């Protein structure tokens, strides 16, 4: 998931999307809750929590890496 997050960060950087500090925390939280509640991840028990966590972690890595890339390019 870490590698996928880095790849998505590079895609966003190529598109010119800038990282915002709030997105670093709010988008992973939203992703976890969306996967867990709306997409019924809680029905899978512990495995569902793990999958939702990994998806949210990938989004967190994406914005963290995007922030690192943009700050090193300036």
N, C-alpha and C positions, 0 to 999 in steps of 0.2 A: 504494500500500500504506500510505503514511503516513496518508492520509485515512481509509481503512478502519480503521486502528488507532485513530484519534481517535474515530470513530463507535462502535466497540466499547467504548472506554473510557467514553464517555457512557452507553451501555447498561448497563454494569456499575455505574456510579455511580448510575444510576436504580434499579437493583435493590438497592443498598445494599451491594455487595461492596467490601471494603476491600483495598487493595493491600498485599502483604507484600514486604519487601525481597528475599527469596530468590526469589520468583516472577519478579521483574524479570530475573533471570539464568537461572534453572532452566527456566522454561516455554519461552522461546525456544530454548534448547539442546535440550530435549526435542522441541519441534516440528520443529526441523531434523533431528535424528536419526531421528525417526519417519517423516518424509516421505522422507528419503534412504535409510534402510535398510528399514523395514517396508513402505513403499509403493513401494519399488523405484525411487526417484528416480535412483539411480546408473546405471540402465540408459539414461537419457536423456543421459548425458554432461555436457557443460558447461551445457547448457540445464536439465538436471535440478538441477544444483547451484545455478544462478541462481534457479530456482523455489523450491527449498527454502529458500534464503537469504531470499528476499523474504517467504515465509510466516513465517519466524522473525522477520524484521525487523518485520513487522506486529504480531506478538505483543509484541515488545519495546516498540514505540511505544505499544501499548495500555496496558501497565502503567506506562510512564513518564508518559503523559498522565493516567492514573487517579491516579497519585501526585501529580501537579501539581494536578489538580482538587481532590482531597481536602485537600491542604495549604492551598490558597487559600480553601477554604470554612470552615476551622476558625477 
